[in-house]
């Protein structure tokens, strides 16, 4: 009987370790996805221009920041 109970105990510990590994994998993948999404370029000018009086210079600077890879702007 003791062999069965010790085997069951070991299997229970292994199951706990597997669950912990799955949680760690999920957390790492989640942190990588958040990091990648933070590095994406803006898709609109919303939030690119500070409030108050908006000048042509501010609009041009925001467009350069937003469309920095396009040469024909």
Wavefront OBJ file of the C-alpha trace (Angstrom):
o trace
v 0.000 0.000 0.000
v 2.787 2.437 0.762
v 4.169 2.106 -2.752
v 0.811 3.083 -4.247
v 0.448 6.058 -1.935
v 4.004 7.251 -2.581
v 3.518 6.853 -6.347
v 0.283 8.833 -6.129
v 2.083 11.496 -4.106
v 4.862 11.759 -6.690
v 2.331 11.978 -9.523
v 0.484 14.718 -7.650
v 3.730 16.698 -7.251
v 4.571 16.248 -10.947
v 1.104 17.505 -11.872
v 1.649 20.603 -9.730
v 5.017 21.251 -11.370
v 3.482 20.876 -14.856
v 0.773 23.385 -13.981
v 3.348 25.854 -12.665
v 5.385 25.504 -15.882
v 2.272 26.132 -17.976
v 1.552 29.298 -15.959
v 5.132 30.518 -16.405
v 4.988 29.891 -20.169
v 1.708 31.810 -20.392
v 3.132 34.750 -18.424
v 6.262 34.910 -20.597
v 4.261 34.787 -23.831
v 1.901 37.444 -22.495
v 4.785 39.766 -21.587
v 6.336 39.314 -25.056
v 3.053 40.175 -26.783
v 2.663 43.331 -24.693
v 6.256 44.386 -25.434
v 5.773 43.911 -29.201
v 2.500 45.835 -29.277
v 4.106 48.779 -27.431
v 6.718 49.134 -30.197
v 4.221 49.429 -33.068
v 4.085 52.650 -35.087
v 1.074 54.919 -34.684
v -1.670 54.548 -37.250
v -3.201 57.998 -36.794
v -2.317 61.510 -35.708
v -4.591 61.257 -32.672
v -2.430 61.869 -29.607
v 0.601 62.869 -31.687
v -0.013 66.584 -31.262
v 0.078 68.287 -27.875
v -3.017 70.269 -26.822
v -3.347 74.034 -27.036
v -2.544 76.093 -30.119
v -1.596 73.789 -32.984
v 0.855 75.253 -35.469
v 1.807 74.134 -38.967
v 5.214 73.171 -37.619
v 3.612 70.849 -35.051
v 1.458 69.227 -37.751
v 4.468 68.715 -40.038
v 6.509 67.237 -37.172
v 3.684 64.866 -36.286
v 3.338 63.789 -39.904
v 7.076 63.122 -40.119
v 6.878 61.023 -36.949
v 3.831 59.150 -38.185
v 4.935 58.619 -41.788
v 8.705 58.503 -41.298
v 9.185 55.715 -43.872
v 7.371 57.522 -46.703
v 9.576 59.747 -48.863
v 6.860 61.611 -50.819
v 5.357 63.587 -47.908
l 1 2 3 4 5 6 7 8 9 10 11 12 13 14 15 16 17 18 19 20 21 22 23 24 25 26 27 28 29 30 31 32 33 34 35 36 37 38 39 40 41 42 43 44 45 46 47 48 49 50 51 52 53 54 55 56 57 58 59 60 61 62 63 64 65 66 67 68 69 70 71 72 73
